[in-house]
């Protein structure tokens, strides 16, 4: 299907991945609970850490969860923090691989790529993020893929500086606190994804027709 491009006020768009382009946010949250004992007190710790840092990388929040549980004398298995992080990675890889794209995501990336600089920035570690995007055939539609340990606010800042994009010409699209914070820190425009239907208006904002 041909892609048409109209005039757009934006020259740079940065998309989140989980919960924005693919329907994986709930599965990734569940996986944090699955790598610890299923007792209510353990689950309460996991929930508290995720509430305080909802977009935190597994490499940051899982150690904090384990430390908080130890401080509360909650029983844990012999698994190390690194083993829990590795198990989380396996659970998430399975969930992400099985998750559908948010309707129209691939076509939107293709259209945006023709009209402006287009990137993905995520708290997912860089290597599995890039592998998953490649598996979906989206790498050709992106100028860059940025995963942990890169911070989203720093990614947006560096992209704006490198190519001279103004704040008004930069759009950040995502469902998380870190996405809004990245836009706000750089004076960029933010579009919140609160549900799958919220991705469709981005095409209009960007002036593209998938």
C-alpha positions in Angstrom: 0.0 0.0 0.0 1.5 3.4 -0.9 2.4 5.8 1.8 1.5 9.5 1.5 3.3 12.2 3.3 1.9 15.6 4.2 3.5 18.7 5.7 4.4 18.1 9.4 5.6 20.4 12.2 7.8 17.6 13.5 11.3 16.6 12.3 12.0 14.0 15.1 9.8 11.4 16.7 10.8 9.1 19.5 8.6 6.1 20.3 8.5 4.0 23.4 8.3 0.3 22.7 6.3 -1.7 25.3 2.8 -0.6 25.7 3.2 1.8 22.8 4.1 -0.2 19.7 3.5 -3.7 21.1 1.0 -4.9 23.7 3.4 -6.1 26.3 3.3 -3.7 29.3 1.0 -5.9 31.4 3.1 -9.1 30.7 6.3 -7.4 31.6 4.9 -6.1 34.9 3.6 -9.6 35.8 7.1 -11.1 35.1 8.5 -9.1 38.1 6.1 -10.9 40.4 6.9 -14.2 38.8 10.6 -14.1 39.6 9.9 -13.9 43.4 7.9 -16.1 45.8 4.2 -15.7 45.3 3.4 -14.8 48.9 1.4 -11.6 49.5 4.2 -9.9 51.4 6.6 -10.5 48.6 4.1 -9.3 46.1 3.6 -6.1 48.2 7.3 -5.3 47.9 7.3 -5.8 44.2 4.3 -3.6 43.8 5.8 -0.9 46.0 9.1 -0.8 44.0 7.2 -0.7 40.7 4.9 2.1 42.0 8.0 4.1 42.9 9.8 3.4 39.6 7.2 2.1 37.1 9.5 2.4 34.1 12.6 1.1 35.9 14.9 -1.4 34.1 15.0 -4.9 35.4 18.7 -4.3 36.3 17.7 -1.6 38.7 14.4 -2.7 40.2 15.0 -6.4 40.8 18.0 -5.7 43.0 15.9 -3.2 45.0 13.1 -5.7 45.4 15.5 -8.3 46.7 17.1 -5.9 49.1 13.7 -4.8 50.4 12.6 -8.3 50.9 15.8 -9.2 52.8 15.4 -6.1 55.0 11.9 -7.4 55.9 13.3 -10.9 56.6 11.1 -12.4 53.9 12.1 -15.8 52.8 13.8 -16.1 49.4 15.0 -19.1 47.4 18.7 -19.5 46.8 18.5 -17.7 43.4 20.9 -14.8 43.1 19.8 -11.4 41.9 21.5 -12.0 38.6 19.6 -15.3 38.2 16.4 -13.5 38.9 17.2 -10.9 36.3 18.1 -13.7 33.8 14.8 -15.5 34.5 12.9 -12.2 34.1 14.6 -11.8 30.7 13.5 -15.3 29.6 9.9 -14.7 30.7 9.8 -11.3 29.0 11.3 -12.6 25.8 8.6 -15.3 25.5 5.9 -12.7 26.3 7.2 -10.1 23.8 7.6 -12.6 21.1 4.0 -13.7 21.4 2.6 -10.2 21.8 0.8 -8.6 18.9 1.8 -5.1 17.6 -0.5 -2.3 18.6 -2.8 -2.0 15.5 -1.0 0.0 12.8 2.3 0.3 14.6 4.5 -1.1 11.8 2.8 1.0 9.1 3.1 4.1 11.2 6.8 3.6 11.7 7.2 3.1 8.0 5.3 6.3 7.2 7.1 8.3 9.8 10.5 7.1 8.7 9.9 8.6 5.2 8.9 12.0 6.6 11.3 12.6 9.6 14.0 11.1 11.9 12.3 8.2 13.7 13.7 6.4 16.8 12.6 3.9 19.5 13.8 4.4 23.1 13.0 1.9 25.8 14.0 0.7 29.3 14.4 -2.8 27.7 18.1 -3.7 27.5 19.5 -2.6 24.1 20.5 -6.0 22.7 17.1 -7.8 23.2 15.2 -4.7 22.2 17.1 -4.5 18.9 16.7 -8.2 18.3 12.9 -8.0 18.8 12.5 -5.0 16.6 14.5 -6.8 13.9 12.4 -9.9 14.3 9.3 -7.8 13.6 10.9 -6.3 10.5 11.0 -2.8 11.8 14.7 -1.9 11.8 14.4 -0.5 8.2 11.8 2.0 9.5 14.0 3.4 12.2 17.0 5.7 12.3 18.0 4.4 15.7 17.1 2.0 18.5 18.0 3.0 22.1 17.7 0.6 25.1 19.0 0.3 28.6 21.4 1.6 30.0 20.6 4.7 27.9 18.2 7.0 29.7 15.3 8.3 27.6 15.8 11.9 28.6 19.4 11.7 27.5 18.5 10.0 24.3 16.0 12.7 23.3 18.5 15.4 24.3 21.3 13.9 22.3 19.2 13.4 19.2 17.9 17.0 19.3 21.4 18.4 19.7 23.0 16.1 17.1 20.6 17.0 14.3 19.4 20.4 15.4 15.8 19.5 16.1 14.0 22.2 18.0 11.8 21.2 21.0 8.7 22.2 19.1 9.7 19.9 16.3 10.3 16.9 18.6 7.6 14.5 19.5 7.9 11.8 22.2 5.2 9.0 22.1 4.8 6.7 25.0 2.8 5.3 27.9 5.2 5.7 30.8 6.3 8.2 33.3 9.8 8.2 31.8 8.5 9.0 28.3 6.7 12.1 29.6 9.7 13.1 31.7 12.0 12.8 28.7 9.8 15.1 26.7 9.4 17.6 29.6 13.1 17.7 30.3 13.8 18.7 26.8 10.8 20.9 26.1 9.5 18.4 23.5 5.9 17.6 22.7 4.5 14.6 24.4 1.7 12.3 23.3 0.5 9.8 25.9 -0.6 6.3 25.0 -3.2 5.2 27.5 -4.7 2.5 25.3 -4.2 0.9 21.9 -6.5 3.5 20.2 -4.2 6.3 21.2 -1.6 5.4 18.6 -3.8 6.2 15.6 -3.8 10.0 16.2 0.0 10.1 16.0 -0.2 9.7 12.2 -2.3 12.9 12.1 0.1 14.7 14.4 3.0 13.7 12.2 1.2 14.5 8.9 1.6 11.0 7.5 -0.8 8.5 6.1 0.2 4.8 6.5 
